[in-house]
Amino acid sequence: MATRIKTRRVYVPAKEAKNRFGELLEAAQRHPILITKNNRVVAEIRRSSERTRFEEMEDKIWGERALKAEKEGYIGVKASKKLMDRFRNA
């Protein structure tokens, strides 16, 4: 079971974000910054390494699923295409 890490989020109105952009870039290294307009979140600023970690985790999950499918009898790309073509033409 995956555990969720609780992250502090800071909400900043768009006008304030425009005026304090440099400060927000620095603050984004510590926690996500959510930009609001008319009390709705319209954008998010977060450190770039956080996105990289997300992509790495996503790749790991898909890799594990692929290995599991292979062990359970994955039929391969060509056989899958042939089977799908048969279903389409039925």
Long-range contacts (C-beta under 8 A, 24 or more apart in sequence): 7-31, 7-32, 9-33, 9-34, 10-34, 11-36, 11-41, 12-36, 13-37, 14-42
